[in-house]
Amino acid sequence: MDGAELVTVLRQRGVGTPALLLTARGTLEDRVGGLDAGAQDYLVKPFEVAELLARVRALLRRHDAGTTVSAGGLRLDRLSRTVIGGSAGHGVELSQREADLLALLMASPRRVFTRAQLLQSVFDGADTPGTVDTYVHYLRRKLGKDVVRTVHGSGYRFGPS
């Protein structure tokens, strides 16, 4: 199996890890095929180590930008489910559902979400509206009471301004 085939299989399985193909196949069709298969970058042999390292750093920067959410002085790393900043100060680890709820609220910090919207987006609609209240309570307990604001009669929004 070549690199492009491997990336195709990984993407089909839902693996989103950044991929850099290192290959001797340097035709235009090969490069386009590798990128279309799901690789983020393509480097043809022979190459200079300095260029390889620069491309890896660029991949990591792009990957990190997609896995972190920042708002209101907080930074959530969605991979490690760790929050840094605010009253948390040091890293506070969240459960997957807590992290998903916080990420949604942080992504649109001024938007008010109804319980039904949060239930559908974060909990796949499988739980009751009380589940949203429970997880808001968990976030407030771990990160401070102002991390999620209640908008009476409407729902919740991200707290810190």
Phi and psi restraints in degrees (value plus and minus 20) as a CYANA .aco file:
   2 ASP   PHI    -109.6   -69.6
   2 ASP   PSI     155.8   195.8
   3 GLY   PHI     -80.3   -40.3
   3 GLY   PSI     -62.3   -22.3
   4 ALA   PHI     -83.7   -43.7
   4 ALA   PSI     -59.8   -19.8
   5 GLU   PHI     -85.5   -45.5
   5 GLU   PSI     -60.6   -20.6
   6 LEU   PHI     -82.8   -42.8
   6 LEU   PSI     -63.8   -23.8
   7 VAL   PHI     -83.2   -43.2
   7 VAL   PSI     -60.0   -20.0
   8 THR   PHI     -79.4   -39.4
   8 THR   PSI     -65.7   -25.7
   9 VAL   PHI     -83.1   -43.1
   9 VAL   PSI     -64.7   -24.7
  10 LEU   PHI     -80.5   -40.5
  10 LEU   PSI     -65.2   -25.2
  11 ARG   PHI     -84.8   -44.8
  11 ARG   PSI     -57.5   -17.5
  12 GLN   PHI     -84.4   -44.4
  12 GLN   PSI     -48.2    -8.2
  13 ARG   PHI    -108.8   -68.8
  13 ARG   PSI     -17.7    22.3
  14 GLY   PHI      66.1   106.1
  14 GLY   PSI      -9.6    30.4
  15 VAL   PHI    -101.4   -61.4
  15 VAL   PSI      98.3   138.3
  16 GLY   PHI    -124.3   -84.3
  16 GLY   PSI      -9.5    30.5
  17 THR   PHI     -76.6   -36.6
  17 THR   PSI     115.3   155.3
  18 PRO   PHI     -78.4   -38.4
  18 PRO   PSI     122.2   162.2
  19 ALA   PHI    -147.1  -107.1
  19 ALA   PSI     113.0   153.0
  20 LEU   PHI    -139.2   -99.2
  20 LEU   PSI      96.7   136.7
  21 LEU   PHI    -107.1   -67.1
  21 LEU   PSI     106.8   146.8
  22 LEU   PHI    -129.5   -89.5
  22 LEU   PSI      95.8   135.8
  23 THR   PHI    -170.6  -130.6
  23 THR   PSI     139.1   179.1
  24 ALA   PHI    -107.9   -67.9
  24 ALA   PSI     -30.3     9.7
  25 ARG   PHI    -101.8   -61.8
  25 ARG   PSI      87.5   127.5
  26 GLY   PHI    -137.7   -97.7
  26 GLY   PSI      -8.0    32.0
  27 THR   PHI     -91.6   -51.6
  27 THR   PSI     141.7   181.7
  28 LEU   PHI     -77.3   -37.3
  28 LEU   PSI     -63.4   -23.4
  29 GLU   PHI     -82.0   -42.0
  29 GLU   PSI     -60.0   -20.0
  30 ASP   PHI     -84.4   -44.4
  30 ASP   PSI     -65.7   -25.7
  31 ARG   PHI     -83.7   -43.7
  31 ARG   PSI     -66.7   -26.7
  32 VAL   PHI     -82.4   -42.4
  32 VAL   PSI     -61.7   -21.7
  33 GLY   PHI     -82.2   -42.2
  33 GLY   PSI     -61.7   -21.7
  34 GLY   PHI     -85.0   -45.0
  34 GLY   PSI     -63.0   -23.0
  35 LEU   PHI     -89.8   -49.8
  35 LEU   PSI     -60.1   -20.1
  36 ASP   PHI     -87.0   -47.0
  36 ASP   PSI     -45.2    -5.2
  37 ALA   PHI     -90.8   -50.8
  37 ALA   PSI     -38.2     1.8
  38 GLY   PHI     105.3   145.3
  38 GLY   PSI     -19.6    20.4
  39 ALA   PHI     -92.4   -52.4
  39 ALA   PSI     126.5   166.5
  40 GLN   PHI    -106.6   -66.6
  40 GLN   PSI     -41.1    -1.1
  41 ASP   PHI    -173.0  -133.0
  41 ASP   PSI     144.1   184.1
  42 TYR   PHI    -166.6  -126.6
  42 TYR   PSI     103.3   143.3
  43 LEU   PHI    -147.9  -107.9
  43 LEU   PSI     106.9   146.9
  44 VAL   PHI    -112.8   -72.8
  44 VAL   PSI     115.6   155.6
  45 LYS   PHI     -94.7   -54.7
  45 LYS   PSI     129.0   169.0
  46 PRO   PHI     -94.8   -54.8
  46 PRO   PSI     133.7   173.7
  47 PHE   PHI    -158.9  -118.9
  47 PHE   PSI     142.0   182.0
  48 GLU   PHI    -108.8   -68.8
  48 GLU   PSI     119.5   159.5
  49 VAL   PHI     -79.4   -39.4
  49 VAL   PSI     -57.8   -17.8
  50 ALA   PHI     -79.6   -39.6
  50 ALA   PSI     -60.4   -20.4
  51 GLU   PHI     -88.1   -48.1
  51 GLU   PSI     -61.4   -21.4
  52 LEU   PHI     -79.0   -39.0
  52 LEU   PSI     -66.5   -26.5
  53 LEU   PHI     -83.3   -43.3
  53 LEU   PSI     -60.3   -20.3
  54 ALA   PHI     -83.1   -43.1
  54 ALA   PSI     -60.5   -20.5
  55 ARG   PHI     -87.5   -47.5
  55 ARG   PSI     -57.7   -17.7
  56 VAL   PHI     -85.2   -45.2
  56 VAL   PSI     -63.6   -23.6
  57 ARG   PHI     -79.9   -39.9
  57 ARG   PSI     -61.9   -21.9
  58 ALA   PHI     -83.5   -43.5
  58 ALA   PSI     -61.5   -21.5
  59 LEU   PHI     -81.0   -41.0
  59 LEU   PSI     -63.4   -23.4
  60 LEU   PHI     -85.4   -45.4
  60 LEU   PSI     -58.2   -18.2
  61 ARG   PHI     -83.4   -43.4
  61 ARG   PSI     -65.7   -25.7
  62 ARG   PHI     -85.2   -45.2
  62 ARG   PSI     -60.3   -20.3
  63 HIS   PHI     -86.0   -46.0
  63 HIS   PSI     -63.9   -23.9
  64 ASP   PHI     -82.0   -42.0
  64 ASP   PSI     -58.1   -18.1
  65 ALA   PHI     -82.9   -42.9
  65 ALA   PSI     -49.6    -9.6
  66 GLY   PHI    -106.5   -66.5
  66 GLY   PSI     -31.9     8.1
  67 THR   PHI    -129.5   -89.5
  67 THR   PSI     -21.3    18.7
  68 THR   PHI    -140.3  -100.3
  68 THR   PSI     128.4   168.4
  69 VAL   PHI    -147.5  -107.5
  69 VAL   PSI     111.9   151.9
  70 SER   PHI    -146.1  -106.1
  70 SER   PSI     116.9   156.9
  71 ALA   PHI    -189.0  -149.0
  71 ALA   PSI     127.2   167.2
  72 GLY   PHI      34.0    74.0
  72 GLY   PSI      12.8    52.8
  73 GLY   PHI      61.9   101.9
  73 GLY   PSI     -16.7    23.3
  74 LEU   PHI    -129.3   -89.3
  74 LEU   PSI     129.3   169.3
  75 ARG   PHI    -150.3  -110.3
  75 ARG   PSI     101.6   141.6
  76 LEU   PHI    -127.5   -87.5
  76 LEU   PSI     100.1   140.1
  77 ASP   PHI    -110.6   -70.6
  77 ASP   PSI      90.8   130.8
  78 ARG   PHI     -90.9   -50.9
  78 ARG   PSI     -43.9    -3.9
  79 LEU   PHI     -94.3   -54.3
  79 LEU   PSI     -67.9   -27.9
  80 SER   PHI    -108.4   -68.4
  80 SER   PSI     -29.1    10.9
  81 ARG   PHI      37.0    77.0
  81 ARG   PSI      22.4    62.4
  82 THR   PHI    -135.1   -95.1
  82 THR   PSI     115.6   155.6
  83 VAL   PHI    -128.6   -88.6
  83 VAL   PSI     113.9   153.9
  84 ILE   PHI    -144.6  -104.6
  84 ILE   PSI     119.9   159.9
  85 GLY   PHI      88.8   128.8
  85 GLY   PSI    -199.7  -159.7
  86 GLY   PHI      41.2    81.2
  86 GLY   PSI    -170.1  -130.1
  87 SER   PHI     -91.5   -51.5
  87 SER   PSI     -33.9     6.1
  88 ALA   PHI     -86.7   -46.7
  88 ALA   PSI     -56.6   -16.6
  89 GLY   PHI      44.8    84.8
  89 GLY   PSI    -103.8   -63.8
  90 HIS   PHI    -103.5   -63.5
  90 HIS   PSI     157.1   197.1
  91 GLY   PHI     -86.1   -46.1
  91 GLY   PSI     109.2   149.2
  92 VAL   PHI    -135.6   -95.6
  92 VAL   PSI     103.1   143.1
  93 GLU   PHI    -105.3   -65.3
  93 GLU   PSI     115.7   155.7
  94 LEU   PHI    -132.8   -92.8
  94 LEU   PSI     140.1   180.1
  95 SER   PHI     -93.8   -53.8
  95 SER   PSI     148.6   188.6
  96 GLN   PHI     -80.8   -40.8
  96 GLN   PSI     -64.3   -24.3
  97 ARG   PHI     -86.7   -46.7
  97 ARG   PSI     -59.7   -19.7
  98 GLU   PHI     -81.4   -41.4
  98 GLU   PSI     -65.0   -25.0
  99 ALA   PHI     -84.4   -44.4
  99 ALA   PSI     -61.2   -21.2
 100 ASP   PHI     -83.9   -43.9
 100 ASP   PSI     -62.3   -22.3
 101 LEU   PHI     -84.2   -44.2
 101 LEU   PSI     -67.9   -27.9
 102 LEU   PHI     -84.1   -44.1
 102 LEU   PSI     -60.6   -20.6
 103 ALA   PHI     -81.3   -41.3
 103 ALA   PSI     -62.1   -22.1
 104 LEU   PHI     -83.4   -43.4
 104 LEU   PSI     -66.2   -26.2
 105 LEU   PHI     -85.0   -45.0
 105 LEU   PSI     -61.0   -21.0
 106 MET   PHI     -89.2   -49.2
 106 MET   PSI     -50.8   -10.8
 107 ALA   PHI     -86.6   -46.6
 107 ALA   PSI     -46.7    -6.7
 108 SER   PHI    -154.3  -114.3
 108 SER   PSI      53.0    93.0
 109 PRO   PHI     -82.9   -42.9
 109 PRO   PSI     -43.2    -3.2
 110 ARG   PHI    -115.7   -75.7
 110 ARG   PSI     -30.2     9.8
 111 ARG   PHI     -98.4   -58.4
 111 ARG   PSI     119.6   159.6
 112 VAL   PHI    -116.7   -76.7
 112 VAL   PSI     105.1   145.1
 113 PHE   PHI    -125.0   -85.0
 113 PHE   PSI     114.5   154.5
 114 THR   PHI     -95.8   -55.8
 114 THR   PSI     142.7   182.7
 115 ARG   PHI     -79.2   -39.2
 115 ARG   PSI     -60.5   -20.5
 116 ALA   PHI     -82.5   -42.5
 116 ALA   PSI     -60.9   -20.9
 117 GLN   PHI     -84.3   -44.3
 117 GLN   PSI     -63.3   -23.3
 118 LEU   PHI     -86.8   -46.8
 118 LEU   PSI     -60.6   -20.6
 119 LEU   PHI     -80.3   -40.3
 119 LEU   PSI     -63.5   -23.5
 120 GLN   PHI     -90.8   -50.8
 120 GLN   PSI     -63.7   -23.7
 121 SER   PHI     -95.4   -55.4
 121 SER   PSI     -59.4   -19.4
 122 VAL   PHI    -120.5   -80.5
 122 VAL   PSI     -55.5   -15.5
 123 PHE   PHI    -130.4   -90.4
 123 PHE   PSI      -7.4    32.6
 124 ASP   PHI      35.5    75.5
 124 ASP   PSI       4.1    44.1
 125 GLY   PHI      47.1    87.1
 125 GLY   PSI     -12.9    27.1
 126 ALA   PHI    -104.0   -64.0
 126 ALA   PSI     -33.2     6.8
 127 ASP   PHI    -131.4   -91.4
 127 ASP   PSI    -193.4  -153.4
 128 THR   PHI    -117.7   -77.7
 128 THR   PSI     142.7   182.7
 129 PRO   PHI     -76.5   -36.5
 129 PRO   PSI     -47.4    -7.4
 130 GLY   PHI     -83.1   -43.1
 130 GLY   PSI     -45.6    -5.6
 131 THR   PHI     -81.9   -41.9
 131 THR   PSI     -60.3   -20.3
 132 VAL   PHI     -80.0   -40.0
 132 VAL   PSI     -67.2   -27.2
 133 ASP   PHI     -79.0   -39.0
 133 ASP   PSI     -60.0   -20.0
 134 THR   PHI     -83.2   -43.2
 134 THR   PSI     -65.4   -25.4
 135 TYR   PHI     -92.7   -52.7
 135 TYR   PSI     -50.0   -10.0
 136 VAL   PHI     -83.4   -43.4
 136 VAL   PSI     -62.5   -22.5
 137 HIS   PHI     -78.8   -38.8
 137 HIS   PSI     -65.0   -25.0
 138 TYR   PHI     -79.8   -39.8
 138 TYR   PSI     -64.6   -24.6
 139 LEU   PHI     -82.5   -42.5
 139 LEU   PSI     -63.4   -23.4
 140 ARG   PHI     -83.7   -43.7
 140 ARG   PSI     -59.2   -19.2
 141 ARG   PHI     -84.7   -44.7
 141 ARG   PSI     -59.3   -19.3
 142 LYS   PHI    -102.9   -62.9
 142 LYS   PSI     -53.9   -13.9
 143 LEU   PHI    -136.5   -96.5
 143 LEU   PSI     -25.5    14.5
 144 GLY   PHI      92.8   132.8
 144 GLY   PSI     130.3   170.3
 145 LYS   PHI     -86.4   -46.4
 145 LYS   PSI     -42.4    -2.4
 146 ASP   PHI    -111.6   -71.6
 146 ASP   PSI     -17.4    22.6
 147 VAL   PHI     -87.2   -47.2
 147 VAL   PSI     -53.7   -13.7
 148 VAL   PHI    -146.1  -106.1
 148 VAL   PSI     106.2   146.2
 149 ARG   PHI    -119.1   -79.1
 149 ARG   PSI     119.0   159.0
 150 THR   PHI    -108.1   -68.1
 150 THR   PSI     108.6   148.6
 151 VAL   PHI    -126.2   -86.2
 151 VAL   PSI      80.8   120.8
 152 HIS   PHI     -76.2   -36.2
 152 HIS   PSI     111.6   151.6
 153 GLY   PHI      62.7   102.7
 153 GLY   PSI     -24.7    15.3
 154 SER   PHI    -144.8  -104.8
 154 SER   PSI     -72.9   -32.9
 155 GLY   PHI     135.7   175.7
 155 GLY   PSI    -154.4  -114.4
 156 TYR   PHI    -150.3  -110.3
 156 TYR   PSI     134.8   174.8
 157 ARG   PHI    -163.0  -123.0
 157 ARG   PSI     143.7   183.7
 158 PHE   PHI     -83.0   -43.0
 158 PHE   PSI     117.8   157.8
 159 GLY   PHI    -101.2   -61.2
 159 GLY   PSI     -82.1   -42.1
 160 PRO   PHI     -78.5   -38.5
 160 PRO   PSI     117.8   157.8
